[in-house]
């Protein structure tokens, strides 16, 4: 038994060798948003899509681009606008006069890491086109199905305060996101570091144009095989029967809130789907793996439960009248649902 545990720990150590260099490289560009960076990596390792929400200027787009720059993977950015068409996302068929037939021109969604910037600015038909790619890992163009790349992740952003010209994501699409991450303002110390970092980059750029400063060599990119190996290791992370029951109890509390407390019964109108339980399992195992453990404990679940549940709850008018946010409801659930 001990030999088996030792072997698993050694495999976790080996497969996670790329994580610290990745965190170090992203930390050179993204300052102070450690939770954001970790959640992006968890989404990548758990093979799920991530929705980032926050006011402009909080490094949402920069973080996703930085992650893509550190990897040996194809990156595509989709800047969503109200006049977009589904063909702008998935592609279309174009006529080839030389052959006299039609050929498929694949859209930017056929990439490994897809940045869907300001996703709530896209109309419903564009969101529906992206929905098939997110859920089925395939898209249909002119009746022909095309499979996505083995490494395919959508990382989307949206602005919560500017609602002019936006189309709120339907619940069905929100449910397809593995995690919904809220980004807050950085502490003052981190903001000071951001000022210094940007100032240094501007000076370095000027020096580089003058030819006074050699270019820094970029470290080796993280291979897709390393990500697949990490996913295989995460699949072997031990989850006890008690942790399985704890996940199910947390999700069940959103569906039968009256069995937990009267306040939850007043606040929750519609609870979470079974995707929430599956997402809790994937994210908690990825979180445990990132922290070099071969088992899931309650802290792993509590670390990701807000990211998993906040977009899978529909609050009642009474809750909104009381000024309750989804995170307040999740806090109450975590407080009241006991470990098995």
Order of alpha helices (4+ residues) and beta strands (2+ residues): alpha-alpha-alpha-beta-alpha-beta-alpha-beta-beta-beta-alpha-beta-beta-beta-alpha-beta-alpha-alpha-alpha-alpha-beta-alpha-alpha-beta-alpha-alpha
